[in-house]
Amino acid sequence: MTRVLVVDDDAQILRALRINLAARGYQVLTAVDGASALRAAADGHPDVVVLDLGLPDMEGTDVIAGLRGWTQVPIVVLSARTDSNEKVDALDAGADDYVTKPFGMAELLARLRAAVRRSAVAQVDGEPVVKTATFTVDLAAKKVVRDDAEVHLTPTEWGILEQLVRNQGKLVGQRQLLQEVWGPAYGKETNYLRVYLAQLRRKLEPDPSRPQHLITEPGMGYRFEP
């Protein structure tokens, strides 16, 4: 049973999500503020977190940062804030997806399934280690090392990088990349790719404005060059 932690100070939304998720087989944990959310995550070890940004005791981005200090659990932000800068801030802090209120339950459930699916990647022995002049990608250990230090990647960032590395030298189309990482219902959300590729370049490229390894083919897709 998938365990989901829902964090929201709106009692009506919290109740609606608890009922709907439980009816679909999820085990639901709830929290009404940031401090209780961090405690619930530490005690309950959820498989995915649904997080409102406007909490009474702290910013949602601080909760994301607190979680990312010790766990890679997928985090789906659920917020009424529509400003693109706030979305980018949440993604930069370590969120994996962003759903805007008001929302459809079917869409939220699809996002949850995709987030859990991306994080549940089996460890496979014998996968190659791909080296560039700047960083090393270990496909078996699911990690990236740069300057002798492991680089923290969110599950979504890893999903994108893994797809590109496994197809090194080849163009991976936008639609293909979206469907591989987010799921078959996606294909037009190219803005997701722009945000996440920018994040990856900031973490991995020597000069993010002139990438050497994570290359954009305008209007078509992306390519990884070792």
CORDAJO-V807609 format. One record per pair of residues at least 24 apart in sequence whose ideal C-beta (glycine too) atoms are under 10 Angstrom apart, sorted by sequence separation. I is the first residue (numbers start at 0). GAP is how many residues later the second one is. D is the distance in whole Angstrom. If there is no record, write none. Layout:
i = <I | I>
gap = <GAP | GAP>
d = <D | D>
//
This chain:
i = <0 | 1 | 2 | 3 | 4 | 5 | 6 | 7 | 8 | 30 | 31 | 32 | 33 | 37 | 41 | 48 | 49 | 50 | 52 | 71 | 78 | 136 | 156 | 0 | 1 | 2 | 3 | 4 | 5 | 6 | 7 | 8 | 31 | 32 | 33 | 37 | 40 | 41 | 45 | 47 | 48 | 49 | 50 | 51 | 52 | 53 | 60 | 63 | 67 | 68 | 77 | 136 | 155 | 196 | 0 | 1 | 2 | 3 | 4 | 5 | 6 | 33 | 36 | 40 | 44 | 46 | 47 | 48 | 49 | 50 | 51 | 52 | 53 | 59 | 63 | 66 | 67 | 134 | 138 | 154 | 155 | 6 | 33 | 45 | 46 | 47 | 48 | 49 | 50 | 51 | 52 | 53 | 58 | 63 | 65 | 66 | 67 | 136 | 138 | 33 | 34 | 37 | 41 | 44 | 45 | 47 | 48 | 49 | 50 | 51 | 52 | 60 | 63 | 64 | 65 | 66 | 136 | 192 | 6 | 7 | 20 | 33 | 36 | 37 | 40 | 41 | 45 | 48 | 51 | 59 | 60 | 63 | 64 | 136 | 189 | 192 | 6 | 32 | 33 | 36 | 40 | 58 | 59 | 60 | 62 | 63 | 77 | 5 | 6 | 34 | 37 | 58 | 60 | 61 | 63 | 129 | 136 | 189 | 4 | 30 | 33 | 37 | 40 | 60 | 62 | 63 | 75 | 159 | 6 | 16 | 52 | 59 | 60 | 77 | 131 | 159 | 163 | 5 | 6 | 40 | 52 | 58 | 60 | 76 | 120 | 4 | 59 | 75 | 118 | 119 | 126 | 129 | 160 | 4 | 13 | 52 | 75 | 117 | 118 | 129 | 131 | 155 | 159 | 160 | 163 | 12 | 52 | 73 | 117 | 118 | 120 | 127 | 158 | 159 | 13 | 73 | 75 | 116 | 117 | 120 | 127 | 129 | 4 | 12 | 50 | 75 | 115 | 118 | 126 | 155 | 156 | 159 | 160 | 3 | 4 | 5 | 52 | 73 | 74 | 75 | 114 | 117 | 118 | 127 | 155 | 156 | 159 | 2 | 4 | 73 | 114 | 117 | 120 | 2 | 3 | 4 | 5 | 6 | 7 | 9 | 52 | 72 | 73 | 113 | 116 | 117 | 153 | 156 | 157 | 160 | 173 | 2 | 3 | 4 | 5 | 6 | 7 | 8 | 72 | 73 | 155 | 156 | 160 | 173 | 177 | 1 | 2 | 3 | 4 | 5 | 6 | 7 | 9 | 50 | 73 | 117 | 155 | 170 | 172 | 176 | 1 | 2 | 3 | 4 | 5 | 6 | 7 | 8 | 52 | 73 | 113 | 153 | 167 | 171 | 173 | 175 | 176 | 0 | 1 | 2 | 3 | 4 | 5 | 6 | 7 | 8 | 48 | 72 | 73 | 152 | 153 | 156 | 170 | 173 | 174 | 175 | 7 | 8 | 48 | 49 | 50 | 53 | 71 | 152 | 156 | 172 | 173 | 6 | 8 | 47 | 164 | 171 | 172 | 173 | 47 | 49 | 51 | 150 | 163 | 164 | 170 | 171 | 172 | 152 | 163 | 170 | 171 | 151 | 152 | 163 | 169 | 170 | 171 | 7 | 150 | 160 | 170 | 171 | 6 | 150 | 160 | 169 | 170 | 159 | 166 | 168 | 169 | 166 | 167 | 168 | 6 | 143 | 166 | 167 | 168 | 96 | 145 | 163 | 166 | 167 | 168 | 49 | 93 | 95 | 96 | 145 | 163 | 165 | 167 | 93 | 94 | 95 | 96 | 143 | 145 | 162 | 163 | 164 | 93 | 95 | 143 | 145 | 163 | 16 | 49 | 92 | 93 | 94 | 95 | 162 | 163 | 164 | 4 | 49 | 91 | 93 | 117 | 159 | 161 | 47 | 48 | 90 | 93 | 95 | 117 | 160 | 47 | 116 | 117 | 159 | 12 | 46 | 47 | 49 | 90 | 116 | 117 | 47 | 48 | 90 | 116 | 47 | 113 | 114 | 136 | 4 | 6 | 46 | 47 | 113 | 114 | 134 | 46 | 113 | 134 | 2 | 3 | 4 | 5 | 6 | 7 | 9 | 71 | 112 | 113 | 133 | 134 | 6 | 7 | 47 | 110 | 113 | 133 | 134 | 3 | 5 | 46 | 109 | 110 | 112 | 113 | 131 | 133 | 46 | 109 | 131 | 132 | 109 | 110 | 131 | 109 | 110 | 109 | 136 | 106 | 133 | 134 | 74 | 105 | 132 | 133 | 71 | 73 | 74 | 131 | 132 | 23 | 71 | 73 | 74 | 131 | 71 | 72 | 73 | 131 | 25 | 68 | 71 | 129 | 20 | 67 | 19 | 23 | 96 | 16 | 25 | 67 | 71 | 95 | 20 | 136 | 12 | 16 | 19 | 20 | 23 | 12 | 15 | 19 | 23 | 136 | 12 | 25 | 63 | 9 | 16 | 20 | 131 | 7 | 131 | 132 | 97 | 129 | 131 | 96 | 130 | 129 | 97 | 95 | 90 | 91 | 86 | 90 | 90 | 93 | 91 | 47 | 83 | 87 | 90 | 91 | 3 | 86 | 90 | 1 | 87 | 91 | 1 | 3 | 83 | 87 | 3 | 2 | 1 | 1>
gap = <24 | 24 | 24 | 24 | 24 | 24 | 24 | 24 | 24 | 24 | 24 | 24 | 24 | 24 | 24 | 24 | 24 | 24 | 24 | 24 | 24 | 24 | 24 | 25 | 25 | 25 | 25 | 25 | 25 | 25 | 25 | 25 | 25 | 25 | 25 | 25 | 25 | 25 | 25 | 25 | 25 | 25 | 25 | 25 | 25 | 25 | 25 | 25 | 25 | 25 | 25 | 25 | 25 | 25 | 26 | 26 | 26 | 26 | 26 | 26 | 26 | 26 | 26 | 26 | 26 | 26 | 26 | 26 | 26 | 26 | 26 | 26 | 26 | 26 | 26 | 26 | 26 | 26 | 26 | 26 | 26 | 27 | 27 | 27 | 27 | 27 | 27 | 27 | 27 | 27 | 27 | 27 | 27 | 27 | 27 | 27 | 27 | 27 | 27 | 28 | 28 | 28 | 28 | 28 | 28 | 28 | 28 | 28 | 28 | 28 | 28 | 28 | 28 | 28 | 28 | 28 | 28 | 28 | 29 | 29 | 29 | 29 | 29 | 29 | 29 | 29 | 29 | 29 | 29 | 29 | 29 | 29 | 29 | 29 | 29 | 29 | 30 | 30 | 30 | 30 | 30 | 30 | 30 | 30 | 30 | 30 | 30 | 31 | 31 | 31 | 31 | 31 | 31 | 31 | 31 | 31 | 31 | 31 | 32 | 32 | 32 | 32 | 32 | 32 | 32 | 32 | 32 | 32 | 33 | 33 | 33 | 33 | 33 | 33 | 33 | 33 | 33 | 34 | 34 | 34 | 34 | 34 | 34 | 34 | 34 | 35 | 35 | 35 | 35 | 35 | 35 | 35 | 35 | 36 | 36 | 36 | 36 | 36 | 36 | 36 | 36 | 36 | 36 | 36 | 36 | 37 | 37 | 37 | 37 | 37 | 37 | 37 | 37 | 37 | 38 | 38 | 38 | 38 | 38 | 38 | 38 | 38 | 39 | 39 | 39 | 39 | 39 | 39 | 39 | 39 | 39 | 39 | 39 | 40 | 40 | 40 | 40 | 40 | 40 | 40 | 40 | 40 | 40 | 40 | 40 | 40 | 40 | 41 | 41 | 41 | 41 | 41 | 41 | 42 | 42 | 42 | 42 | 42 | 42 | 42 | 42 | 42 | 42 | 42 | 42 | 42 | 42 | 42 | 42 | 42 | 42 | 43 | 43 | 43 | 43 | 43 | 43 | 43 | 43 | 43 | 43 | 43 | 43 | 43 | 43 | 44 | 44 | 44 | 44 | 44 | 44 | 44 | 44 | 44 | 44 | 44 | 44 | 44 | 44 | 44 | 45 | 45 | 45 | 45 | 45 | 45 | 45 | 45 | 45 | 45 | 45 | 45 | 45 | 45 | 45 | 45 | 45 | 46 | 46 | 46 | 46 | 46 | 46 | 46 | 46 | 46 | 46 | 46 | 46 | 46 | 46 | 46 | 46 | 46 | 46 | 46 | 47 | 47 | 47 | 47 | 47 | 47 | 47 | 47 | 47 | 47 | 47 | 48 | 48 | 48 | 48 | 48 | 48 | 48 | 49 | 49 | 49 | 49 | 49 | 49 | 49 | 49 | 49 | 50 | 50 | 50 | 50 | 51 | 51 | 51 | 51 | 51 | 51 | 52 | 52 | 52 | 52 | 52 | 53 | 53 | 53 | 53 | 53 | 54 | 54 | 54 | 54 | 55 | 55 | 55 | 56 | 56 | 56 | 56 | 56 | 57 | 57 | 57 | 57 | 57 | 57 | 58 | 58 | 58 | 58 | 58 | 58 | 58 | 58 | 59 | 59 | 59 | 59 | 59 | 59 | 59 | 59 | 59 | 60 | 60 | 60 | 60 | 60 | 61 | 61 | 61 | 61 | 61 | 61 | 61 | 61 | 61 | 62 | 62 | 62 | 62 | 62 | 62 | 62 | 63 | 63 | 63 | 63 | 63 | 63 | 63 | 64 | 64 | 64 | 64 | 65 | 65 | 65 | 65 | 65 | 65 | 65 | 66 | 66 | 66 | 66 | 67 | 67 | 67 | 67 | 68 | 68 | 68 | 68 | 68 | 68 | 68 | 69 | 69 | 69 | 70 | 70 | 70 | 70 | 70 | 70 | 70 | 70 | 70 | 70 | 70 | 70 | 71 | 71 | 71 | 71 | 71 | 71 | 71 | 72 | 72 | 72 | 72 | 72 | 72 | 72 | 72 | 72 | 73 | 73 | 73 | 73 | 74 | 74 | 74 | 75 | 75 | 76 | 76 | 78 | 78 | 78 | 79 | 79 | 79 | 79 | 80 | 80 | 80 | 80 | 80 | 81 | 81 | 81 | 81 | 81 | 82 | 82 | 82 | 82 | 83 | 83 | 83 | 83 | 84 | 84 | 85 | 85 | 85 | 86 | 86 | 86 | 86 | 86 | 87 | 87 | 88 | 88 | 88 | 88 | 88 | 89 | 89 | 89 | 89 | 89 | 90 | 90 | 90 | 91 | 91 | 91 | 92 | 93 | 93 | 93 | 94 | 94 | 94 | 95 | 95 | 96 | 97 | 100 | 101 | 103 | 104 | 104 | 105 | 105 | 106 | 107 | 107 | 107 | 107 | 107 | 108 | 108 | 108 | 110 | 110 | 110 | 111 | 111 | 111 | 111 | 112 | 113 | 114 | 118>
d = <6 | 5 | 4 | 6 | 4 | 5 | 5 | 7 | 6 | 9 | 8 | 5 | 4 | 9 | 10 | 6 | 10 | 6 | 6 | 9 | 10 | 7 | 10 | 7 | 7 | 8 | 7 | 7 | 7 | 8 | 10 | 10 | 9 | 8 | 8 | 6 | 8 | 9 | 9 | 7 | 7 | 8 | 7 | 8 | 8 | 7 | 9 | 9 | 7 | 9 | 7 | 8 | 7 | 6 | 5 | 10 | 7 | 9 | 7 | 10 | 8 | 7 | 5 | 6 | 8 | 7 | 5 | 5 | 5 | 5 | 6 | 4 | 7 | 9 | 7 | 9 | 4 | 10 | 7 | 9 | 8 | 8 | 10 | 6 | 8 | 8 | 7 | 8 | 7 | 6 | 8 | 7 | 10 | 9 | 10 | 7 | 9 | 9 | 7 | 6 | 9 | 5 | 8 | 8 | 9 | 7 | 9 | 5 | 8 | 8 | 6 | 6 | 9 | 5 | 10 | 10 | 5 | 8 | 8 | 9 | 9 | 5 | 8 | 7 | 9 | 9 | 10 | 10 | 9 | 10 | 6 | 4 | 7 | 10 | 9 | 7 | 4 | 9 | 10 | 8 | 7 | 9 | 7 | 10 | 9 | 5 | 7 | 9 | 9 | 9 | 10 | 10 | 8 | 8 | 6 | 10 | 10 | 9 | 7 | 9 | 8 | 10 | 7 | 4 | 10 | 10 | 8 | 9 | 8 | 7 | 7 | 8 | 9 | 9 | 10 | 7 | 9 | 10 | 9 | 10 | 10 | 9 | 8 | 10 | 8 | 6 | 8 | 5 | 9 | 9 | 10 | 5 | 9 | 6 | 10 | 9 | 6 | 9 | 4 | 9 | 10 | 8 | 5 | 10 | 9 | 10 | 7 | 10 | 5 | 9 | 8 | 9 | 9 | 7 | 9 | 8 | 9 | 10 | 6 | 8 | 9 | 7 | 6 | 8 | 9 | 6 | 9 | 9 | 9 | 10 | 6 | 9 | 6 | 10 | 9 | 9 | 10 | 9 | 8 | 10 | 7 | 8 | 9 | 10 | 6 | 9 | 7 | 7 | 4 | 4 | 8 | 5 | 8 | 7 | 6 | 9 | 10 | 7 | 8 | 7 | 9 | 9 | 6 | 9 | 9 | 10 | 8 | 6 | 9 | 10 | 10 | 5 | 7 | 8 | 8 | 7 | 8 | 7 | 10 | 9 | 9 | 6 | 8 | 9 | 10 | 9 | 5 | 5 | 5 | 5 | 5 | 4 | 9 | 7 | 7 | 10 | 10 | 9 | 9 | 6 | 5 | 8 | 7 | 7 | 8 | 6 | 10 | 7 | 9 | 5 | 10 | 8 | 9 | 9 | 8 | 7 | 7 | 9 | 7 | 10 | 6 | 8 | 9 | 10 | 9 | 6 | 9 | 7 | 9 | 9 | 10 | 8 | 6 | 7 | 8 | 10 | 8 | 5 | 9 | 10 | 10 | 10 | 7 | 8 | 10 | 6 | 5 | 7 | 9 | 9 | 9 | 9 | 4 | 8 | 10 | 8 | 8 | 9 | 9 | 10 | 6 | 5 | 9 | 7 | 7 | 5 | 6 | 8 | 9 | 9 | 9 | 8 | 7 | 10 | 5 | 10 | 5 | 8 | 8 | 7 | 8 | 7 | 10 | 9 | 10 | 7 | 8 | 9 | 8 | 7 | 7 | 9 | 8 | 5 | 7 | 10 | 8 | 9 | 7 | 7 | 8 | 8 | 8 | 5 | 10 | 6 | 6 | 9 | 6 | 10 | 8 | 6 | 7 | 8 | 10 | 9 | 7 | 5 | 5 | 5 | 7 | 10 | 4 | 8 | 9 | 9 | 10 | 9 | 9 | 9 | 9 | 8 | 10 | 7 | 10 | 10 | 10 | 8 | 10 | 9 | 10 | 8 | 9 | 9 | 6 | 8 | 6 | 9 | 8 | 10 | 8 | 9 | 9 | 9 | 8 | 9 | 9 | 10 | 9 | 9 | 7 | 5 | 8 | 9 | 9 | 8 | 10 | 9 | 5 | 5 | 10 | 9 | 6 | 4 | 5 | 10 | 10 | 9 | 10 | 10 | 7 | 9 | 9 | 7 | 9 | 7 | 9 | 9 | 9 | 8 | 8 | 8 | 7 | 10 | 9 | 8 | 8 | 9 | 9 | 10 | 8 | 8 | 6 | 8 | 7 | 10 | 8 | 10 | 9 | 10 | 6 | 10 | 9 | 10 | 9 | 8 | 8 | 8 | 10 | 8 | 7 | 9 | 8 | 9 | 8 | 9 | 9 | 9 | 5 | 10 | 5 | 7 | 9 | 8 | 10 | 9 | 10 | 6 | 10 | 9 | 7 | 5 | 7 | 8 | 10 | 8 | 8 | 9 | 10 | 9 | 9 | 8 | 8 | 9 | 8 | 9 | 10 | 8 | 8 | 10 | 9 | 9 | 10 | 10 | 9 | 8 | 8 | 9 | 10 | 8 | 9 | 9 | 8 | 5 | 8 | 7 | 6 | 9 | 10 | 9 | 9 | 10 | 6 | 7 | 10 | 9 | 10 | 9 | 6 | 10 | 7 | 7 | 8 | 7 | 8 | 9 | 9 | 9 | 10 | 9 | 9 | 9 | 10 | 6 | 10>
//
